[in-house]
Amino acid sequence: MLAGTIGPRPIGTDANARARAYLVEQLRLYGYEVRVQALDARRPELARSAHVNNIIGVLAGRRSEAIGLVAHYDSAPESPGGGDDGFGVAVCLETARVLAARPDRQWSILVILTDGEEAGLMGAAGLLTDREAMSRLQAYINVESIGSRGTAMLFQAGPANAWITAAWSRHAPHPRGASFAGEIYKRLPNDTDFTMLARESIPGLNFASIGDSYAYHTPRDTADRLSPAALRTTGENVVATAVALDSTDITRRSKRDSIFFDFGAVTALSFPATAGWFLAAAAMLVGIAAWLRATASALRLGGGLRWALTAIWSSLGAVATAAAMVGAAWALRASREVYHPWYAHPDRMFLLLLCVGAAVSWAMARAGAWLPSRLHGLRHPIVTWSLTLPVWLAIAGVVLWLAPGAAFMWTLPLFVASVSLLLAPHADALAVRIASVVALAVTATLWLRNTVELLRFVVALFGRLPVVTPIFVYPAVMFVAAVMIVPPLVAAAAPPRPLGRPSLLSAALLLAVAVAGGFAYAAPAYTFDQPLRRQVRALQEAGTDTATWEVGSVEPGLDLASGGPAGWTRQSTATPTSIPWGRLPQPFVFRTIGPGLGAAPMNIAGFAVAPVAGGVEVTATIVPTRPGLAVSFVLPGGVTPARSSIPGALRLGQWTAAFIAPPPEGIVWRASFAGVDPSRLRDIRIAITESGQNLPAWLPQDRTVWSASATWVVPAATVAPVEPVAPLR
């Protein structure tokens, strides 16, 4: 209904209102008492206000305190929002229906469907001012999506979340999540409604589907792209977790955060972060003990010189392997006409890097055979561990210091491998191989699936970021995973004696590199389902019938269809405008002067400047003629109000206050100024921005998706001279 019948539903639009009416009706059918929280929400730190309409449904339990189900029902202007966040709304609605059918609920259920999430979490900001909802909300589940496939991942929890993640880990039938994802997420330029609620110290769980995230915030984010399995498994997880919370004391608070992760989406573990530090300490201690014992055994087997040469040659092999993988990524880019030739089919590039890495590693091993026999590397599996354990120890220590929520990815394999090796008799190669198999089982379970999903996620992520992806990114991720997976694999499976015909393996690896390279080279860089993201915007100053047009991309070509404006030039600086318009963030930006945008979609219903005690007060009334606009009040450089009815901030040297989605009756802005020459207020500008409008025909859309906006700049008024205020008596 949301993504298909209604379609794009950004804040303030008619489609947004239709979506709201539908959702209110559904919740009432399920037996919920529903109200709409309509207000002007503010985020002063963003210099932004917005008129939002949050949906709040309540189902009473024996206690008034409530478990919350949270999602946002608006969408990005250019997207039908099937995944983001039709997925989350659907899961919350169905969970609400299932919970309403359960008798004898201990806690009340609070369904919160926010508005304006895509406009800067404005609905959640407004929700924080609702005393009734916030006083009742004791724990919540937020369901988001940037993808369309795979069970939604628990990627963020808190604050003080140890008890709430336990409900998920023990009861979710298809658990998918890990605290390392939170370490990644907080380093990304993203936020969800969870961010706002966490500021109130309310424990919560933040889920999001991340598979196939190419369609995120694009017209391709349709309902039919969603995986039914993702909906089913995510819904079952959310229902089971909510039911588990109903039998938990949700009013309690803890100072302990948690470490959590799943094993193959079959079972999950959650334990306090303090236990994670104990695990890390234990892993370090037994790791050092196992390393010393393994090194002593290796030295007894071949002597110090051969062990040292084995360590040096292995290090050189690792460096050569990493360099070759980076070189393969560089060669793939250099041989194509685009900077991201792997974007639509990244698995082909990953296969190429894997084959190149394996071939170079094997080549280094074969080159070692040219050394004198007394200098050949040691082949006993304990030697592999004597070289691996110090590397794991060093990485675990660094990650524990920089990203403690992700340290278990190293400390747990380190602990298991070290204990297994301490128990195994090193003189018995078979026993060491069995210990290596145990370590490999744990390491592969933690790393294989997570690495594959992370690689695919990073490809789509960099497609959204306004940067040319550094060629080392994907080889680095694969190399880090290889450092964890390859050593126990080699220790478990490497033959004790050289192969009889090593040339056959050499030929097979070279053939694999050639075939994988051909497939990677032949893959289309962008397709309809995995399109190139580009941005277009236009700005029209008052008194002109033309507009400044800009197109930004992470690829160098302009590639526009016929019928568009001519005269495009590559730009590296911002165009001079009367408002802080700035420059598009993409590395390749083109600009021209093109057709105008027509009349501004708003009326200035009133503008007045009046003297007040100690200064001047400005009042402006703006009435939109179309829904879903953004109105910005821009002061001339160097002018800042003493007070403003709409929060603002300096942006590129000019004070600006923005209001998103003003209601049809309009908005009134009041600001007072002290020590400002009234004549300077003649330069006040009002900027009206419309996003996601119909695209011009000259913007190709078969393998490209566009983020579009149009901005009109209008002088607020011609200010008459202001008489000075008489001194107070």
N, C-alpha and C positions, 0 to 999 in steps of 0.2 A: 504493500500500500504506500509506504513512505517513498521508496525509491522509484517505483514503477508508475503508479497512478498519479501521485502528487509530484514527484520529481524534486529538482533542486528547491530547497526551502531555507534559504538564509534568513537570518534574523530580520524581522520587520516586514517580510513580504506576505502576499496573500497566500502563497503556498505554505508558508510557515504557520499561518493561522488555520489553514485546512488541516495540516498535520496535528496541530494542537487539539482541534475539535475532535478528530478521530481518536486520539489517544485518551482524551478525557472520557469519551464514550466507552472505550474498551475497559478502562479501569472501573468505571461505574458498573458495567455489566458483571465484572468480577466481584462486586460487592464493596468496593473501596469508596470512602468519602473523599471527594476530589475538590480541590480548589486550585485556582490559578493565581500565583503570586506575580502581579504586574507592578513593576517599579522601574525607576531610573537607577540602574546600578552604576557604581563608580569604581574605577581603579586609578587612583591618583598617581601611582608609580608609572603608569603607562600614559598619563594625561588623556584618559579615555573614559567616556560615559556611554551608556547604551540603555535603550528602553527594552526590557526583557520581560518575558512571560514564562515563568517556571511552572511546571505541573507538579503538584504535590498530592499524592494519594495516600490515605491512611486506612489501615485495617487494624482494628483494635484487638489486642491480646489481653491476657490476664494482667499484664503490667503495661504501664504507659510508655516505658522506655522502648525504643524501636531499633530494629535492624533495617538498614537502608539498602535499597536497590537503586543504583544511580547510573544514568546514561544521558546523553544529550540528543535532542530530537532535531536540532537544526543541522544544516549541512553547509559545506563551503559553497560559495555562489556558483561555481562552475561545475558542481558535482551533484548527481542525484543522491549520493550518500547511502548507497546500499550497504557498504561495509562501515563507513564512518558517517553516522553511527547507527544506521538502520539495524545493523547486526546487534549492537549493544541494546537498543531499545527492544528489539524482538526478544532477546534473551531475558531482559528484565520483565517484559510483559508476561511471557510464558511462566517465568518463575513466580511472578505475582499471582498468576492464576492457580498454579499448583499449590502455592502456600495458602491461598484463600480456601482451598478445598480440604486442608488439614484441620482436624478438630483440635481443640484444647491447645491453642498456641500460648506459650509462656509470654513471649514478647510481641509487641505490636510490629506491624510491617509498614515501612515508610517507602513508598515508591517516588523517587525524585527524578523527573525528566527535565533537564535544564535546557534553557534557551541561550543562544549567543555564545556557545563554547568556541565556535570558529571565529568569533569576533574578539577573542582575547579572554576567554573564560568569564565573560561578563555575567552569564546566568549564575554560575557558581559564586561569583562575587556578591551578587544580589541575594543569593540563598543564605549567605552568612549573616545577613541582617534580619532573617526571619526567626524571631525568638522562639516561636512554638516548635518549628521543625528542628532547630539547632539544639533546643533543650531536650528534645526527645531522642535525637539521633545518638546512639551509643557505639554502633559499629556499622560498617557498610561495605558493600561490594560494588565497585565501579567497573563497568564493562565498556571497553573502547575497542577500536579496530583501526589498523592502518593497512590491513590485508584482507584477503577473502578465503584463505585456506588454512587448515591446521587448527587444532584445538587452541583456543585463546590461552595465552601464556600468562601466568602470574609473574609479573615483572617488577612489581613494586608493592611494598607493604609497610604499614606503619602509621603513625609513630608508635613506639612501644608495642611491637606487633607479635611477640613470641607466642602469645596464647591464641591469637587469631589465625596465624599461619598453621598452627597445629590442627585447627578444625579442618582446614583445606587438606593438609598432608594425610590426615587419618581417614578422611571420609570421601574425598573426591574420587569418583570411579576411574577417571582418565586424567590423572594429575599431570600438568605440564607447567613447568615454571622453575625459576632458579633465581637466587639472590644476586648472581653475577649480572643478570640483566639490568637490575637496578643500578649497578655501578656503571654500566654502559649508558643507560638512559639519562642519568643525571649529568652526563657530559655531552648530551645532545641538545640542540636548540628546540626542545619540545616541552609542552606541558599538557596536562589534562585537568578535568575538574577535580581529580584527586589532589592536585597540587594545592588548590584553595582549601579543601576540607582538611588536609593534613595540617594546615596552619592553626587549626582549632584543636589540635592534639586529639583528634578522634581516630581511633584505630580503624584501618580499612585495608582492603585488598584491591589491587588494581590489575585487571585482566585486559589483554588485548590480543586479537588475532594479528599475526605478522606475516603469514605466508602469502605469497603472490601480492606484494604491496605495490606493484606497478601502477595500479588504478587509483591509489590514494589521492584524494583531492583533484580528480579529473572526471571528465564525462564518462569514462569507462567504468566508474564505480557503480555498476548496476546490480540489481537484485539477482539476476540470473548468473552473475559471476561468483556469487557466494557458494561455498561448498556446503551441501546438506550435512555432511559429516561434521564440519566445523560447528555448525549450529547445534547439532544434536549433542556432541560431546561437551561443548562448552556449556550448553543448557543443563546437562546432567551434572556437570561439576558445580555450577552455581547453585542449583537446587540442593544438591547434597551438602554443600558448604553452609547454605542458609539454614537448612534443617539442623545441621550440627550446631550452629550458633544458637539456635532456639533452645537447645538443652545446655547452654553454657551461660555463665554469669557474665553478660556483656557489659555490666557496669563497672567491672573491676578494671584497674589500670596497672600497668607494669612498666618499669623503667628499662626492661630488657627488649632489645631488638632480636631478630632471629636470622639464622642462616637456613636456607631451604633450597631444595632441589628435588627433581624427580629422577627415577631410574626408568628410562624407556617408556615414559607415560603409563607405567603399570603401577608403580608405587612411588611414594615420596617420603622424604625425611624433612623434619623441621626441628631445630634445636636452638637454644639461646645463643646469641653471639659470644657470650662468655665461654660456652662450651666449644665454640669454634676456635677461640684462642687457646684453650686447653688442648684441643686436637692439634693445632698448629705447633704448640710447644712439644707435645708428644711426638709429632711427626719429625720435628727437627732433632730431637734427642735420639730417637731410634734411627733416624736417617743418618746422623753422624756416626752412630755405632755401626750400622750396616755398611756404611761407606768405608770406615776404617778396616772392618773385617774383610770386606770384599777386596779392598786394595791390597791388604796383606796376603790374601789368597792369590791374587793376580801376580804379585811380585814373586811369590814362591813358585808359581807355574813357569814364568819366563824370565824372571830377573828384571831389575830396574830399567835397563836400557831398552829392552823390547817393549816394556810397558809404556815408557816415555814416548818411544817412537810411535806406538799404537795410538797414544793420546794425541800426539801432534798430527799424525796423518788423519785421524778421525776429525779433528778440528778443521784441518784444511778441507776435508771432504764436505763438512757441514757448510763452511763458508762458500765453497765452490757451488754446492747445491743451491744455496740461497741466491747467490749471484746469478746462476743460470736461470732460475725461476723468474727473477726480476728481468733478466735479459729477454726471456721469452715473452713476457708481458709487454716490454718495450718494443720488441720486434713486431708483435701483433698490432700494436698501435701505429708504428711507423709505416707498416705496409698497407694501411687502410686510409681512407679519406676522412675518417672521423676520429675523435679522441677516445671514444668509448665503443669500440667495435664489438665488445663482449656483452653489451647491455641486454639485448633481447634474449641471448642464449648463453648465459654465464657458465653453465655446466660444461660447455665445450671448452672454454678457456681453462676452467678448473682441471679438466681431464688433461689438457695440454701441459699445464704446470706440473701436474702429478707425474706425467710421463717424463717430462724433462728432468724433474728432480730425481726420479728413480734412475734414469739413464746416466746422469752425471755422478750420482752416488756409486753406481755400479762401475763407471769408468774410473773413478778414484780408487775403488777397491781393486780393480784389475791393474791399475798403474802400480799399486803397491807390490804386485807380483814381480815387477822388474828389479826390485831391491834384492840385495844378497839374502839368501835363505835365512841366515842368522838374524836378519833384521825384519823378517816378515811379521806381520801383526799376529797377536795372539787370538785364537779362535774360541777359546773357552767362554761360555756365556757369562761367567762371573766377571770377566774382563769388561764386558759391555756395561755391567752394573757399576763397576769401579769408576768408569768414566761418566756414567749417567747421573748417579746419585748426587755428586756435587753441583751439577747443573740444575737439577730439580730443587736442591736445597737453596741455591742462590735465587732462582726465580720465585720460589715460594716465599722467601723472605721479603723480596721487593714487592710482590703483589700484596702480601699481608700488610705492608706498610702503606701502600698507595691505595689499594682497593680491597679492604678486608672482606667485603661481601662476596668477592670472587675468589678468595684464597683457597677455598675448599677444592677448587678444580685442580690445585697442585698438592695441597697438604694431604688430601685423602689418598690419592694414588701413592704419594710418597710414604705415607704411613703403612699402607697395605703392602707395598713392595718391600719396604724395610723390614717389617715384621716377618714376612714370608722368607726373606733372605737370611734373617737371623736364625730362623728355625731350620733352614735347609743346610745339610752338610755340603760345603763348597767343593770338596773333593769329588763329589758325585755330580757329574754334569747333568744327569737326568733329573736329580732333585732340584737343581738350580733352574732347569727348564720348567719344571712343574711350578716352582715359585714364580717364574716369569709369566706363565700362563695365568696364574691368579692375578698378578698385577695387571696384565693385559686386559683381562676381563673387566676389571674395575675402570681402568683408564679408558678403554674403548667405549664402555657404556656412558661415561661422562662426556667424552670428547667427540665421538664420531658424529652423532646426530646434531649436537649443538654446533659443531663446526660447519656442517653442511648448511644448516638453517641460518647461521650467522653470516656465512659467505653470501647466500642469496639475499638476505636482508640488507647487507652492506651495499650490494650492487644497486638495489632499488633506492636505498637511502642516498647514496651519492648521486643518483639520478635526480633527486629533489634538491640537493644542495647546490648553491651557485658557485661551484668550483670544478676545475678539471681534476679528475681523480688521480692522485699520485700513483704511479705504476707499481710502487712497492706495497700498496695496501693489501692486495689479495695474496701475493706471495708471502707477505709477513704473517697473515692469519694462518695460512696453510703450514708455514714453517713452524710456527709456535705449536700448532696441533701435532705436527710430525715429531717435534722434540719429545712430546708426551707419549705418542703411540708407537713410533718406530723402534726405540730402544727395547721395550719389552717384547715387541714382535720379533726383532732380530735375536734377542737372547733366547726366545722360545723356539724359533723355527730355523735359524741359520744352521746349515749342515756342519758337522765337525771337521769335514775335510773339503778341499776345493772341489768344484764341479768337474766332472769328467770332460765335458765339452762346453766351456764357458762361452765360446764364440756364438753358440746357438742363442743363449740368453742375450748376448750383446746385439745380435741381429734382430731379435724379437723386440728389444727395447727401442732400437733405432726405427724399426718399422712402426711401432706404436707412436713414437714422436712424430713421424711423418704423417701418419693417418690422423692423429689428433690435431696436428697443426693445420692440415687441410680442412678438417671440419670446422675448426675455429675461424680460419680465414674466410671460409665460404658462408659463415652465418651472417644473416642480415643484422645490421646494428640496431635497427628499430623496426617495430612492427605495429600493427593496429592495437594488439593487446599489450605490448610493451613499448609505448610511444615515447618519443623525445619530448621533454617538457620545455616549454618556452614561455616567455612573458612578453606581453605587449601592453603598452599604455599610451594614453594621449592626454595632453593638457592644452586647454584653450583659455587664453587670457581675455579679460574683458576688452571689448572694443575691437576685436579682430574676428575675421571670418575664416581663419586657419588655425591649425593646432600643431603642436610639437608632438611627433610620434617617436616612440622608442621601442625597439625589439631587443630582448636579451636572451642569451642561450649559453649553454656550456659547449656548444659546437661552433666552429668558426663560420659556417655558411649562413647567408641570409635566407636563401631558398624560399622566396615568396612567389605566389602565383601572379598572373597578369591582372591588371586592373587596379593595382595599388599605387600609392604615391611613388614618385621617382626621387632620385637624389639622395639615397641613403649613404651615410658615411660612418665609418668606424669611429667610436668615441671612447675616450678614457676619462673624461671629466664631466661634471654635471652641467646641464644647460642653465643659463641664467633665467630665473623666473622670479615672480613677485612673492612666491611662497617657498618654503623649504621642501622642494620636490626631490632634490638629490639625484643620484645616479642609480640605475638598476644595478643589482649586486653581481650579475653574471659576468664572467670574464670577457664575453663578446657582446658588445652593445652597439647597435646601429641606430642612427637618428636621422630624421628628415622633417621638413615642414610639409604637412599634408592637409587634406580637407578638414574643415571645422566640424565641431560636434553638435552644432545647432544651439538652441536656447537652453540655458541652464534649467534643470528640473526642480526649481524652487523659486519661491517668492520671498522678498524681504518685506514683510508686512509692517515692520516698524523699525525705526532706528532713531535713537535720541541720545543727545549728550547734555547732561545737566550738571550744574555746579553743586557740589556738596561740601560740607565742612571739611576743609583740608585738602580738597582736590576736585576731581571730576568723576562722574559716573556715566558709563555707557550702557545703554540697553538696546538689544537687537532681538527682533522676533523673526524667526525663519519658519516658513511653511513649505514642506516638500510637496512637489506635484507628482512624485512617484515614490513607491515604498522602498525600504531597504537601503536608503542612501547613507552616506557618512558625511557629516557637516563639520568642518573645521573652522575655527576662528583664529586668524593669524594676525599677530601684531607686528608692527614694523620693528626692525632690528633695534635693540637697546631699550625697548619699552616692555615693562613687566607690570602686571596689575598688582595692586596691594591686596585685593580680594577678587575672587571670581566665583560665580555660581556653578561653573563647570571646571573641574580641575584641569590644569594645564602644566606644561613644562617647556623648557627650551629645546628646540629641535633645529639643528644647523644654524644656531644663532638667533632664531626667532621664536618667541613664545607662542605656543600652539595649544589649543584645547579642542578635542574631537568628541563629537556625539554621534553614536552609531544608531541607525534606525529610528529617527525621530518619529513620533506618532503623527497621524494625518493632521491633527490640529496644530502641529508645529511645536517649537521650543523657544524659550526666552533665555537669552544670555545677558547677565548683568555682571559688570566688572567696574571696580573703582580704582582710580589712579591718583597717586600723590606725587607731586613734583614733576608732572609731565606736561609739556606744552600742548594745549588742546589742539593746536593745528596739526600735530603729528598724528592725531587720531583719524585724520583724513585718509591715512594710508592703511587703515584696517582692511583686511581682505577676508572674504568668506570663500572657502574652497568646498565644493560639493563633489564627492566621488561616488561613482556607481561601478560596482564590480560584477563580473559575470554576465554582462549584457551580450546580445547577439553579436557574433564575430563577423567582421567584414569578409566578403567572399574571397579576398586575395590572401587570406591566411590559410595555408594548407592544413588539413586535419586528418589525412589518411594515416600517417605515421607520426603525427605531432599533436600534442594537446597544449592548450594555451591558458594561461592565467591572465585575464584581461581587466583593465580598469580605465575609466574615463573620468577626467577631472576638469571642472569648470571653476574659474577664479573670477569672483565678482567683488567690486568695491563695496564695502558696507554702506557708505553714504558719503555725501559731501558735508563735512561738519562745519556748522556756523560758529563764528567766534563766541567764546564763552565769557560772560561777564565775571569779573572776580567776585569772590564771596566776601561780604563785609565781615570785619572782625567780630567775634562774639563779645557781647558785653555782659 
